[in-house]
Amino acid sequence: MKGKTMKTLTLCFLLVMPGGLCLAETDSTMLQTQEPQLYDHFVGMQQTQERLSQRSLEEQERLQSKVREAELRACQRLRRDRQEGVLEEDYRRQGGEAFVAYVMQFEKYCETLR
């Protein structure tokens, strides 16, 4: 009986230990939620525009406030990027030349929203 209990405890320990080690090694920064990058906003807005174009005009108008909120969040992110000194090269790595061109146009658009 004592031997069976020891085998059971050893087995439980061996099954639980790897999970504990994995949790201990997990980088705590990975557990934090990351704020979307400007490229993430860009992709989301493109997808939204594509979906909206397939809807009726009435529904597009009804959803316009949601689209505006997304644009404002993207503008905030762009302003923060500019304050932090994000370079065009960083944008190029995220989404290529098309994304760099979009950022330049979007920056002008954001100025009109103020």
Salt bridges, closest charged atoms under 4 A:
GLU35 OE2 - ARG77 NH1 3.51
GLU35 OE2 - ARG80 NH1 2.12
GLU59 OE2 - ARG55 NH1 2.51
GLU59 OE2 - ARG62 NH2 3.53
ASP81 OD1 - ARG77 NE 2.89
GLU88 OE1 - ARG92 NH2 3.92
GLU89 OE1 - ARG92 NH1 3.01
ASP90 OD1 - ARG93 NH2 2.25
GLU97 OE2 - ARG92 NE 2.39
GLU107 OE2 - ARG82 NE 2.99
